[in-house]
Every structure is written in structure tokens, then in C-alpha cells.
């Protein structure tokens, strides 16, 4: 896919394609965190009343 604006050469290290192929990228870290969050049981907090009259 050709970008709609010309990109400088140094930008090649910051493309989406590069991030998707790099298993150490922030994109992969974020995806792994989402999968981990879905696999853990929900956090249940006790009912806490706050505000006037609590």
C-alpha cells in the first residue's frame, strides 16, 4: 500500500507493518495484555458508599 503522503526514509522503522511483524513491539505487548486481562477473573470490590449520608 502506497502512503498518500511521501514519508522520509527514517520513518521506515516506525511503520505499522514493521510493528506487526516485530514480536517485541508495543503493539504486541498491548495485544498480549488484552488477552491476559480477558483470561483473568474479574476484580470484585466490596460495596463502598461515598458521599453525603454514607
Backbone as a ProteinNet text record, in pm:
[ID]
protein_1_A
[PRIMARY]
XXXXXXXXXXXXXXXXXXXXXXXXXXXXXXXXXXXXXXXXXXXXXXXXXXXXXX
[TERTIARY]
84.2	0	88.9	61.8	141.2	82.2	166.4	114.1	65.2	-32.6	-87.9	1	95	195.8	333.4	431.4	565.7	620	688.9	745.6	898	962.8	1109.7	1164.5	1286.3	1349.6	1355.3	1382.4	1395.8	1264.5	1153.4	1023.2	997.7	1078.6	1060.6	1063.9	1134.1	1140.5	1015.3	921.8	804.4	673.1	675.6	554.4	470.7	343.9	253.4	299.3	337.8	382.2	500.1	590.3	708.1	667.5	577.8	532.2	458.3	377.6	303.7	395.6	506.7	599	699.4	712.8	808	737.4	769.9	702.5	741.1	840.2	878.6	822.1	734.7	681.7	573.8	543.6	439.6	304.6	281.7	156	135.2	238.7	227.4	211.4	281.8	267.8	123.6	65.9	-71.7	-168.9	-151.7	-239	-227.3	-106.9	-87.8	-153.8	-147.1	-211.4	-363.1	-420.6	-564.8	-604.2	-526.8	-555.9	-544.2	-444.3	-426.1	-543	-584.8	-697.1	-823.7	-847	-965.9	-957.9	-837.4	-822.3	-829.5	-816.6	-819.8	-961.8	-992.4	-1126.1	-1141.6	-1265.1	-1286.2	-1254.3	-1212.4	-1185.3	-1317.9	-1351.4	-1476.2	-1440.7	-1486.6	-1460.7	-1584.8	-1567.1	-1684	-1760.4	-1889.1	-1970.1	-1916.8	-1885.3	-1835.4	-1928.6	-1989.2	-2077.8	-1995.7	-2005.3	-1930.8	-2026.4	-1995	-2074.6	-2156.7	-2238.6	-2319.6	-2415.9	-2423	-2512.4	-2456.9	-2335	-2278.5	-2232.7
-117.5	0	124	211.1	332.5	442.3	509.5	616.9	734.6	805.1	918.2	1040.3	1042.8	1148	1082.4	1146.4	1087.7	1080.5	972.5	952.6	958.5	1017.7	1020.1	878.7	856.2	724.4	675	766	724.2	671.1	702.7	660.2	510.9	447.6	304.5	218.5	262.4	185	200.5	286.2	315.5	283.3	198.2	165.7	61.2	57	-42.7	-183.4	-203.1	-335.4	-383.5	-294.6	-331.3	-366.1	-288.1	-314.8	-447.8	-477.5	-603.8	-724	-708.7	-820.5	-834.1	-732	-734	-779.7	-899.6	-953	-878.7	-792.1	-712.9	-571.1	-543.6	-407.9	-381.2	-253.7	-213.9	-269.3	-278.4	-334	-475	-558.4	-696.4	-699.1	-612.7	-605.4	-571.3	-475.5	-434.4	-548.5	-617.1	-729.9	-841.6	-870.8	-973.5	-932.7	-803.8	-755.1	-769.7	-742.5	-760.3	-906.8	-996.6	-1139.9	-1183.9	-1135.1	-1170	-1118.9	-996.1	-938.8	-1021.2	-1068.6	-1149.7	-1286.7	-1336.4	-1470.3	-1471.7	-1355.6	-1349.1	-1324.6	-1372.1	-1345.4	-1196	-1145.9	-1002.9	-968.3	-846.7	-797.1	-751.9	-807.9	-771.7	-694.2	-572.1	-486.8	-483.8	-469	-459.2	-329.9	-330	-209.2	-101.3	10.3	122.7	240.3	291.5	406.7	533.3	626.9	750.8	866.9	976.8	1096.4	1128.5	1231.1	1272	1160.9	1138.5	1037.6	896.1	881.2	746	694.6
0	0	0	-89.9	-101.8	-12.2	69.4	154.7	70.7	122.6	48.8	55.3	150.9	155.8	154.3	93.9	94.6	238.1	268.6	401.3	393.1	492.6	492.2	515	473.3	485.7	629.1	723.9	863.8	921.1	858.1	906.8	883.8	802.9	772.5	898.1	1001.9	1127	1211.8	1173.3	1255.1	1184.4	1084.2	1009.6	1082.5	1049.2	1106.4	1070.2	946.7	902.8	986	1015.2	1094.5	1237.9	1295.9	1432.5	1439.8	1338.7	1338.7	1324.9	1256.7	1237.9	1352.4	1436.7	1547.3	1674.6	1723.6	1842.2	1969.6	1965	2080.2	2077.6	1981.5	1968.3	2073.1	2092.3	2186.5	2144	2014	1961.6	2013.7	2009	2057.7	2209.6	2280.2	2425.9	2463.1	2394.7	2421.6	2393.3	2281.9	2247.9	2351.2	2396.2	2498.3	2629.7	2664.7	2787	2777.6	2661.1	2643	2658	2601.3	2614.3	2759.5	2828.7	2969.4	3052.5	3027.5	3101.9	3082.6	2961.4	2934.2	2999.6	3023.3	3079.8	3232.6	3296.9	3442.7	3492.9	3614.5	3668.7	3697.8	3693.7	3720.7	3865.3	3885.5	4020	4079.6	4195.5	4261.7	4387.7	4394.3	4509.8	4598.4	4729.4	4817.2	4788.6	4821.3	4804.3	4896.4	4841.9	4920	4892	4997.6	4983.3	5006.7	4915.4	4928.7	4910.5	4971	4953.9	5077.5	5068.6	5184.6	5227.4	5354.9	5409.8	5404.5	5362.3	5351	5485.8
[MASK]
++++++++++++++++++++++++++++++++++++++++++++++++++++++

